[in-house]
Amino acid sequence: MTQLCHCKVVCPNCGETSVKSKYNSVNTTRKPELKMQVAKWELYTWVCPKCGKKYILSYPSLINDGGIMWVFTAHFSEELAARGYSGEIVVDNECEDPFIEAFWNEKE
């Protein structure tokens, strides 16, 4: 099963904060379109809405690809720098969900 949550991301360049989906687990058997998104780094890419800098988000994901399970963590590299990435942002394993927080704050 694909599991995701939403996490806050802060741009190291300009300090802008936004929300990005964090995929804790990806099932490419049930959602084959996610396989290409993993391969193209799309699930782990964040572009700052203010300054436009592109970063790779580094956090572990459990990938289930046709019953073969492996853990994937994206890291910044020369290859990504050549593709226009500015660096790496390490995302905590603790995933606070601002959407859920906002929902509960409205209820109080």
N, C-alpha and C positions, 0 to 999 in steps of 0.2 A: 504494500500500500504506500502511496506517496503521501508523505506528511510534511507540511510546511507551517511556518509561523511567520510573523512579521517582526522585523527588528529595526531599531533605530540605527542609522548610519550617519556619521559625522565626517564631512569632507576635511581631509588634512590640509588642503590648500586654502579654503576660504571659511571653514567653520560651519557651513550650511548643514542643517540636519534634515534628513528625510527618512522615509520608511521603505524597506525593501523586503521582498519575500525571501526567507531562508529555508532551503530544502534540507530537512534533517534526513529524509529518506526519499528515494526516487525509484519508482517501479516502472522500468522501461517496457515491461511485458504488457502491462495494462495501459500504459500511456506511451506508445512508441515515439511520439513526437518529442518527448523529453530526452530521448537518447541523442538526437542531433543537437538539442540545446545544451546538453552536457558537453558533447564533443566540440561545439563551437564556443564554449565558455559562457554562453548566454545566461545560464542560471546563476552564474557567479560574477556577473558584470554589473557594476553600478556606475551610472553617470550622474555627476552632481548637477542638480537642476539650476544652480546659480552660476557656477563658473565653467561648467561643461567638461571638466576633467573626468577621465574614465579610469576606474579602478577595478582590480580583481578583489573579490571578497573571499577571504580565506577562512574556511570552517569545514569540518568533516561532514560528509554525506554518505549514508549507506545506499549503495546502488544495487538494485536487484535487476539483473539483466538475464531474463530467461531462466531463472533459478540459480544463476551464478551470482554470488553476493560478494561485494568488495567495498572498501571504504575509499572515498575519493576526497582529497583536499586540494583546492586550487592554490597555487603560489605564483607570485610575480616572477617573471623570467625575462631574459633578453628577447625571446620570441614575442612575448606580450608587449614589451616596450616598442618593438618594431611595428606592432599593430596599433600603436597609439595609446597604450595604457600608461598611466602616470605612476602607478605603484600598487601597493597591496594594503588592504584594510583587514585586520584580523577581527573577526566577529566572535563574540563570546558564545560559549555553549549555552549559557543562560539566555533564553529568548523571551524577552518581555514583549507582549503583544500590545502595541499602542492602540489598536482598534478595540480590543477587549477592554483595556483600561479606560478609554474614552466612553465606551458604553456604560461601564459601571459608574464612572464619574458623573454622567448625565442622570443616572438613577438616584444618586445621593442627594 
